Amino acid sequence: MIKLYQKVRLNNDKDAVIVEILGDGEAYIADIELSEGDYETETIYPKDIKSIFIEVEQPFVSAQV
């Protein structure tokens, strides 16, 4: 299940961030990265999504004194 503000990779190898979920995930409004800092907002569909980025929390490492 894709969540709001999750990053995905599209079939055209562009990255996008989901900014709105339509229906029960039948479609999404996404900000698609065109170049560094340049985005285009489009409607995409599940068939357009190649993969979903999974964010992993970094373990806490305390500084040695």
C-alpha positions, 0 to 999 in steps of 0.5 A: 500500500502506497502512503501519502508523501511516499517516494516511488520510482516510475516505469520511465525511471523518474522519481515521484512523491505521492501528494494525494491518494485518489479513491482507494489507491486507484490513482495518485497525484504525484510531484514528479522530479524532472531535474534537480529542484524542478517538479511537475505534478501529474496524475499517475496510476498503479501501472505507472509505478515500478517500485516504492522507496522504503525508508529505514530508520537509522539506528541511534549511535551515541558519540564517544566522549 
